[in-house]
């Protein structure tokens, strides 16, 4: 998975356009956004806490999302275990480190908030901050925050809802 961070991306002509589309999925219609380079900037589930919405000035165009659509279809069919899409997120340095650690959690496995904190070199006291960063993940499904569970093995919060988390972990064979 390719990730880039930084200011709003533009094309070679300086185009700051944000594209969007909706894709059908077993979780309901997904809302995807991409920057002017075609890098995926968000993937929101229906009813997601803090999910993206279509804003004025954004351009509806399914073209930049063809690879995402193909890979999501393969993932939901159980045929894809790792996404290879260009991604661009904007977060604090701490959030970007947490999100990068999420990218390293393999398909079909789970990890805990404490393990993510340890992976990024944060103290045990940072577990709540790690949880906040995971909750702010703008790329659900593609960046696998659904694979993070409580230290006692319980399924804890998921911005897309616990039902979606259960469905994703079941798809991956964890449940």
FISE-188843 format. One line per 2 residues: their letters; for each residue x, y, z of C-alpha. Coordinates in Angstrom, 3 decimals. Layout:
residues N
A) X/Y/Z  ...
END
This chain:
residues 175
XX) 0.000/0.000/0.000  1.417/3.387/-0.951
XX) 0.909/6.200/1.521  1.797/9.829/1.199
XX) 1.159/12.632/3.636  1.337/16.339/3.321
XX) -0.594/19.273/1.934  -3.537/18.872/-0.433
XX) -2.233/17.118/-3.511  -2.506/18.696/-6.908
XX) -1.943/17.422/-10.395  0.872/18.675/-12.602
XX) -1.445/21.503/-13.677  -2.064/22.521/-10.054
XX) -5.569/20.978/-9.894  -6.712/20.705/-6.244
XX) -9.873/18.835/-7.260  -11.298/16.255/-4.893
XX) -13.089/13.415/-6.636  -15.735/11.180/-5.122
XX) -17.784/8.147/-5.930  -19.980/5.587/-4.237
XX) -19.420/1.844/-4.530  -21.782/-0.920/-3.507
XX) -20.402/-3.380/-0.964  -21.625/-6.023/1.472
XX) -21.422/-3.284/4.128  -23.633/-0.923/2.115
XX) -22.682/1.940/-0.178  -19.121/3.093/0.417
XX) -18.172/6.743/-0.139  -14.669/7.161/-1.560
XX) -12.720/10.362/-2.153  -9.465/10.919/-4.023
XX) -7.208/13.874/-4.580  -6.195/15.385/-7.915
XX) -3.501/12.743/-8.379  -6.017/9.910/-7.946
XX) -4.677/8.859/-4.524  -7.435/7.577/-2.240
XX) -8.007/10.058/0.603  -10.998/8.498/2.363
XX) -13.287/5.503/2.428  -16.394/5.860/4.587
XX) -19.028/3.306/5.527  -22.752/4.086/5.784
XX) -23.521/5.733/9.127  -19.842/5.974/10.033
XX) -19.036/8.101/13.038  -17.030/11.010/11.635
XX) -17.362/9.690/8.077  -16.887/11.901/5.046
XX) -19.744/13.562/3.204  -19.959/14.926/-0.312
XX) -19.160/18.624/-0.128  -19.686/21.419/-2.618
XX) -16.884/21.704/-5.121  -16.091/18.000/-5.155
XX) -16.356/16.292/-8.482  -18.286/13.055/-8.972
XX) -16.173/10.864/-11.235  -15.788/7.096/-10.902
XX) -12.670/7.124/-13.126  -10.033/7.656/-10.409
XX) -11.537/4.773/-8.405  -11.342/1.870/-10.868
XX) -8.426/0.159/-9.088  -10.067/0.699/-5.696
XX) -13.314/-0.767/-6.985  -11.558/-3.840/-8.391
XX) -9.542/-4.401/-5.223  -12.533/-3.899/-2.907
XX) -14.595/-6.360/-4.957  -11.780/-8.913/-4.730
XX) -11.392/-8.283/-0.977  -15.103/-8.776/-0.291
XX) -15.017/-11.942/-2.440  -12.220/-13.283/-0.207
XX) -9.692/-13.146/-3.055  -7.526/-10.187/-1.945
XX) -5.547/-10.017/1.273  -3.558/-6.797/0.799
XX) -4.551/-3.557/-0.909  -2.043/-1.933/-3.256
XX) -3.589/1.480/-3.793  -2.035/4.936/-3.708
XX) -3.211/6.558/-0.469  -2.889/10.102/0.845
XX) -3.884/10.976/4.373  -3.580/14.135/6.403
XX) -3.066/13.764/10.120  -0.716/14.709/12.889
XX) 2.654/12.986/12.945  1.343/10.769/15.754
XX) -1.762/9.757/13.802  0.287/9.045/10.686
XX) 2.558/6.719/12.725  -0.491/4.900/14.120
XX) -2.042/4.594/10.660  1.232/3.248/9.238
XX) 1.264/0.625/12.010  -2.274/-0.386/11.001
XX) -1.037/-1.004/7.463  1.313/-3.663/8.879
XX) -1.420/-5.737/10.579  -1.786/-8.798/8.330
XX) -5.048/-10.052/6.888  -6.742/-12.595/9.122
XX) -5.024/-11.445/12.314  -5.821/-9.039/15.097
XX) -3.755/-6.810/17.324  -4.478/-4.624/20.347
XX) -4.275/-0.916/21.006  -1.367/-1.586/23.368
XX) 0.496/-3.524/20.683  0.018/-0.651/18.231
XX) 1.340/1.776/20.868  4.405/-0.434/21.348
XX) 4.978/-0.709/17.569  5.215/3.065/17.244
XX) 7.363/3.459/20.350  4.651/5.130/22.429
XX) 4.267/4.553/26.150  1.591/2.334/27.649
XX) -0.134/5.545/28.761  -0.608/6.467/25.094
XX) -3.139/3.672/24.483  -6.081/6.112/24.593
XX) -4.355/8.421/22.129  -3.724/5.415/19.888
XX) -7.437/4.591/20.130  -8.286/8.154/19.136
XX) -5.970/7.989/16.141  -7.443/4.655/15.069
XX) -10.947/6.093/15.433  -9.937/8.960/13.141
XX) -8.669/6.633/10.390  -10.098/8.090/7.154
XX) -9.584/4.886/5.148  -11.784/2.196/6.688
XX) -11.453/-1.322/5.276  -8.373/-0.395/3.206
XX) -6.408/0.636/6.304  -7.426/-2.234/8.607
XX) -8.428/-0.584/11.866  -11.096/-3.298/12.133
XX) -8.267/-5.683/13.092  -7.629/-3.853/16.377
XX) -9.342/-5.374/19.415  -9.304/-4.864/23.162
XX) -6.480/-6.274/25.304  -8.908/-8.870/26.691
XX) -9.908/-10.006/23.200  -13.209/-8.126/23.081
XX) -14.369/-6.348/19.967  -14.143/-2.714/20.910
XX) -15.393/0.341/19.050  -15.222/0.766/15.309
XX) -16.125/3.992/13.519  -18.091/1.965/10.959
XX) -20.052/0.211/13.713  -19.441/-3.078/15.495
XX) -21.660/-4.947/13.032  -19.334/-3.934/10.188
XX) -16.292/-4.893/12.274  -17.781/-8.343/12.915
XX) -18.533/-8.784/9.209  -14.988/-7.798/8.202
XX) -13.316/-10.037/10.787  -15.625/-12.896/9.812
XX) -14.712/-12.387/6.138  -11.033/-12.584/7.102
XX) -11.604/-15.791/9.100  -10.813/-14.275/12.506
X) -14.337/-14.919/13.886
END
